[in-house]
Amino acid sequence: HVQLVESGGDSVQAGASLRLSCSASGFTFDDFDAAWYRQTQGNECERIASSAQYSKTSWIPASLKGRFTFSRDSAGNATYLQMFNLKPEDTGEYYCAAGLTGTVVGMSCSLAANEYEYWGQGTQVTVS
């Protein structure tokens, strides 16, 4: 079965850290560009990390640099989003994705899923 599965979401206090995982089954993650998105209340789907196919480098928006980091596992079957010093405004549903086929601009994450070959089911992060 071909899918992406996120895990690691939790309810935490402000200042805590979390590591989200995204595991691929049925395909090799390294063969695709990868990304993490989040949907926070009242906002459009936001790209918070991405990495090109086979790349060891990643992009993080300036607003999150220093708090969020992206990595891929050495086996090429998973990506990770490490989050430090979490804030209440980080509360939301977090999604991983692979294989961008379109453009994600000004839409909800439920629609953004259509712009990728693979899109996970989401994992909830709540910061209080």
N, C-alpha and C positions, 0 to 999 in steps of 0.2 A: 504494500500500500504506500503510495507516494504522498508524503505529507511533511509539514513542519510542526513541531510541538514545542511551545514555550513552557518554561517552568521558572520558579524562583520568586514569583510575586508574593507579597506579604503585606500585612499591616504593621507599620513601624512608627517609632517616634521620630520627630524632626532631628536631624543630625546623624541618623543611622545610615548604614550602608546596606546595599543589596546587590546580589549578582544574579542577573537573569540569564538563563540558558535557552538556546534554540537548537533543537536536534533535528537533523534531516533523516528521513527514512525513504528508501526507494530511489535516491539519487545522491550524487556527490556534491556537497555544498560548495566545494572549491571550484567547481565547474561554472559557477554562477556568481554574478555580483550579489552582494548581500546588504541588507539594511535593517534597521530597527526604527519603528514609528511609535508614536503614542497619541492617544485621544484623551485630552483632558477636557473637563466640563466647559462647555461654551466655546470651545476652540476647534478649528479644523484639524485634520490629521497632520501631525508634525513629524518630519523626518529628523531623527535625533542621532543617527549614526549610519554610516554606509562605507562599503569597501568594494573596490573593483574585483572582478574575477581574478583569482590567483594572487591578489595583492596582499602584501604584508603591512600596508599602510591603510589608514582609515580617515574619514572625515567626520568631525563633530562640530556642530554649530558653535559659534563664538560664545553664545549665551550659556552653553553647557560645558565648554572646555574647562578642564581642571576638576570637574565633578564626575563626568561620564567618560568611560573609555570603552572601546570596542576591540574585540579580539576574535580570532578563529582558532579552533583547536588544530593540532598538528596532523590529525588523521583526516582533516578536511570534511568532517561530518557535522560540525556544530559551530555556532558563533555565541559570543557572550557579550553582555552589556553589564559592565561594572559601574555601579552608581554610588557615589560618596556624598556625605553631607546632604542627605535628602531633605527636601523642603515640602511644606504642604501643597505648594503649587505643582509639585511633581506627581500628585495623585492623579491616577488615570489608568486606562487600559493600555498595555504595552504589547506590540506585535512585532514579530520578525518576518522578513520577506526575502525572497530570492528570485532573481531573473526579471529585472525591470523590462516591461514591454511597452509602457506608455508614459504618461506624465501624471504626477500626483501634485495637483495645485488646487487649493481652495475646495477641498472635499472632505467628507467624513472618511474614517478608516474603513468602514464597510464598503464604500465605493472604491477606495484606494486599492483594495484587495484585487479588483479587476485589472489593475495596471501591472500586476506581477504574475509570473508563472506559478509561484508558490507563496502562500500567505498562511501564517499560523492562526490559531484560534484565539490567541490573546492571553495575557496573564495580568491580573489586577495588582496594582501597587497603590497602597493607601498610606499617606503620611499625615500624622496628626501632631 
